Amino acid sequence: SVLMNAIPAKVAGVKRIVMMTPPAANGLVEPNIACAARLAGITELYVTGGAQAIAAMAYGTESIAPVDKIVGPGNAFVAAAKKLVYGTVDIDMIAGPSEILVIADSGADPAFVAADLLSQAEHDPLASAMFVTTDAGLIRKVKEELQKQSAVLPKKDIVEASLANYGRSILCESMEQCLEIANQIAPEHLELMVENPMNWLGQVRHAGSVFLGYYTCESIGDYYGGTNHVLPTSGTAKFSSALGVDAFVKRSSFLHYTKEQLEQDSTAIQTLATAEHLQAHATAAAIRTPSITADDQKARAAADAKELQ
C-alpha cells in the first residue's frame, strides 16, 4: 500500500508526500512499512492512524501542515473520516470492504476458485466473495473446496462469517450472462478464470481490476504484478477507477481574447447573458466594445437567429 500510493504521486510530480501509519506494538513504525516508505522516498512520516490521522492531514495541527489530497485504504472509521473532510481536501475514494467476483468456466480448477474466494473473505467479515459460472458441477466442487481450505485457515472465523453473509454462487445460462451480472455488481476484483480470457475482456464494462486466466490470482495484483490495489468498491467501479498517476493530476483551462475578437463576439455574449437575466455579465462585454451600437446588436442577433433556423 505504501508503494502503490506513493509511486503514482511521485510520477505525477507531487512535491510533498505525507504518510500516516499507526504505531506497532512497541510504539514505533512497523519495520516493513518503514522500509517501504524509505524505498518510496517519503521524508515526512507521522506515527498515527485512524480518523485522527485523516483530520490532521485535512485541517493541520501545530506540527503537521495540511495537505491537498488524501489517498489510501483504511478501516470503516477512516472511510467515514475521509467522507467528512472531502471538500476541504480531495480524496481518492470511499473504499468499503474488499470484494472479489470470479467468473469460471468448466476448465477452471475448483481448488483455484476456492482459494481466490478465500483470499478476499479473510480480510473482513463484511468482505464479499462471489462465484459465477455456467457449470453446475463446478459450484458443488468449489463449495467442497471452500470447506476443506477454510478449515485450516488462521482466520477461519472471519472467513466463515464473510462467506455466510456475503458469499454467493450464481449459475448462469451463458458466459454473456455471467459478464452481465459482473457488470451489474461492478466488483473491486474481477477474475476471468476462463479459457481465452482476452476474448471476453472487451465485454467487461465495470470492474476495479481484472485478472485474466487460470493462473492470475488476485494476490498477484495485491503484491507483485504491477497493477494498483487501491480500487473502487461497493459498485463505484461504475464511475471511478483504480488509483493511478492521473489521480494526482489536475488541469486549468485558459482563454485570451483580442479586442477585435471580442468586438466580433460581443453581441452573442450579451444576448446569452441577458437571456439568463445576468446584466452585469452583459455589461462586462458591452463596456469593452462601446463601438457596437444597439442597432448593430439587433442586426447581428437577427442574423444569428436566421442562421440557426
N, C-alpha and C positions, 0 to 999 in steps of 0.2 A: 504493500500500500504506500509506503514511503516513496519508493521509486516511481510508482505509477501516478502519483500525484505531483511529485516534484519535477520529473523529467519533462513532461509536456510544458510545464510553466517555464522551465529553463529554455527549452527550444523556442518558445514563443517570445523570449526576451524579457521575462518578468525580472525586475531588478531586485526586489525584496521578497524573499520567501520565508514565511514564518511557520514553524512546525510546533504543534502541540501534541504531547503524548502523556498518558497517565503514568505515574511512577510505578516502578516494580516494587516487590515486597520490601526491598531494602531502602526504598525512597529515592532511588536513582533511576536513570533511564535504562530500560531493558537493553542488554548488550547488542543483540541483533538489530534492534531499531536504531541504536546509536551508530552502528556500523553502516547501516543503510543511509542514514542521514549524512554521514561523512562522505560516502560514495556519491551521493546526490549533490554534494556541495552546499548543503544547508548550514548556514552560520548563525541562525537565530532560532534557538530551540528552548521551549518552556515546558517544564515537567508539571503538566496539569492536564486534566481531561474533563469530559462531561460537558454539561450545559454551561458551566462557568468558563470553560475554555472558549466556547463559542461567543459568550458575552464579552470576554476580554478582547478577542480579536475584532469583534464588531464595534465596540464602543471605546476600547482602550482602557488602560489603567495607569497608575503612576509610573509603572515601569515598562509597560507594553504599549507601543504605538498601534493604533487601529490599522486594519488592512482594508482592501477594497473588495476582495472576493474570498470566500471560504469554500474549500472543496475537501472531499474525503468522507469515508464512511464512519458510522458511529452507531451507538445504540438508540433506543427509542427517545431518550431524553435529548441526545444530540440532534436527532432529526427534528424534534419539536422545537428546539432552540434555533436551529437553522431557519426553520419556517418563520419564527418570530422576528428574526433580525433581517430577513430579506426585505430589501428596500433601503435599509441603512447600508447594507453591503449586498453584493451579488452572491449567489450560491450556485453550486453545480446542479444539485437536485435534492429532493427529499426522498432518501432511499429507505425503503421498507425492508422487511425480512427477505432473505435470499430465496430465489426461485430457480427451478430447472424444469424444462419440459423436454422429454426425449421422444422423438419420433423414430420408431424402429420397424424394420421390415422382417420378413421371415428368416433372413440370413443373419440377423443380429444374435450375438451370444447373450442368453438371458443373464448370465453372471455379470457381463459388462454393463447391461442395462441397470441391474440392481445396484451394482457398485456405484454407478454415477448418480442414481437417485439418492442413495445414502450419503453421498459426498456433500449434498446440499442439506439433507434432512438433519445432519448432525450439527448444523450451525445454530439452530434455534427451534424451540417447539412450535414457533409460528412460521417456520420455513415451509415452502411448498415444493413438493416433488411429484411431477405428473408424467404419465407414460401414455403415449398414443400409438396405436398400431392397427394394422388390418388383419393381424394373425391372433385368433382367439387362443390358440395353444401357447403362444409366446406369453400371453398375460398370465396364464397359470404357472408357467415355468419361472417367470420373473417374481411372482409372489412367493414361490418356494425359495428362491434365492434371497429374497429380502429377509425372510425369516431366518435363514441359515446365516447370512452375513451379519445381520443386526445383532444376533445373539452374542457375538464375541466382541462387539464394539465397546470401547470405554464409555461412550456417550449413549449407551443403549436406551436409557430413559428418554433422553431428548429425541432420539430418532423415532422411537415408538410413538411419542406424542405428536411429532410432526406428521408422520405417516397416517396416524389415526384421524387427525383433524384436517390435514391439508394435502394428503396423498390421494391421487386418483389414477385409475387405469381406464382408458377410454378406447373402445373398439369401434373402428370406422370401416366404412364400406370401400374406401379408396384412399390412395395416397393424397389425392387432391383434397379430400375431406379432412385428412389429418392436418394438412397445411392450413386449411381454412380455420380449424379450431385453434391452431397455434397462433395465427394472425389475430384472432379474436382475443386471445389471452395476452398476447404480446409479452412473452416471458423475458426475464432477465437473461437467462441462459437457455439457448435452444440447441439441442443436439439432433443432427440429421444422421442417425445411426442406420444408414441405408446404403445399398449398393449404388454406385454412381451418384453421390450426393450433389455434385455440381449440376446434374440435370434438374434438380429441384430447388436449388438455391434462389433462382430467379423468382420463384413464387413466394419467397419469404418477404413479407412487407413490414412486419413489426417484430423486432427482437433486439435485445440489448447486444448480444454477441452470439454468433452462430458457430457451432463446432461440427466439422464435416467428416463423416466416415466412421468406421467401426473402432478406430484406434485414437481418435482425438477426444480424449476425456476432458471434462470441464476443468479439472485441476491443472492441466497444461496451461490453460488461459489464466488461471489464478496466479500461477507462479513463474512460468518459464517461457511460454510460447511467443510473447511479444505483444499480444493484444491487451488492452487495458481492462482491469477487472472492476473499475468504478463504473457501474452500469445502472441504467434506469430499471426500476422495479414497479410492481403493482399496476401494470398496464401502461405506464408512462412511456414505454418504448414506442408507443403510437405517435409521440410528438417530441421525443428527446433522444439523445444519443449517448454513446459511451464518452467518458472524459477523454479529451484529446487536446492537441495544441490549439485548436480553434476555440476551445473554452476560455482561453486566456487572451484572445484577440478581440478587439472592438474596433469600430470604424466611425469616422465622422464624414458627413457629406460637406461639400463646399460649392459656392457659386461666385461668379464675378460677372457683373453686367457693365457694359459701357453705356454712356449717355445715349448714343444712337440706338442701341438695342432696347433700352428702356422706353425711348420715345416710340419705338415700333410696337411694343407690347403693353404700354401703359393703359390703354383703353380696355384691353381684355382683363388686366389685373383689377382695374377699378370696377369693371362690370361684375366680376366674380365677388369682390369684396362687398359691393353694395347689395348684391343678392343675398349675402349672408348677414346683412344689417351690421356690418363692421366698418363704419365710416372712417375711423382712424386708419384702418388698413388702406382704404382707398386714397385717403389724403396723403399717406406716405409715398404713394406712387405719383399722385397728381402734383404734389408740391415740387417734385423734381422735374416735371415736364410741363411747365407753365405755357409753353408754346402750343400745346394741344388744346384747342378750343372745345367748347361744349358741342358745337356743330360737328367738329372733327370726330368727337367721341361717338356721337349718334350715327354718323355715316359709317364709321368703322364697325360699330356694333351691328348695324343693319347688314353690312357686307358679311360679317361673321355669321350672322343668323341665316343669311341666304345660302352661304357655303355649307352650313350644317344641314340645311334642308335638302 
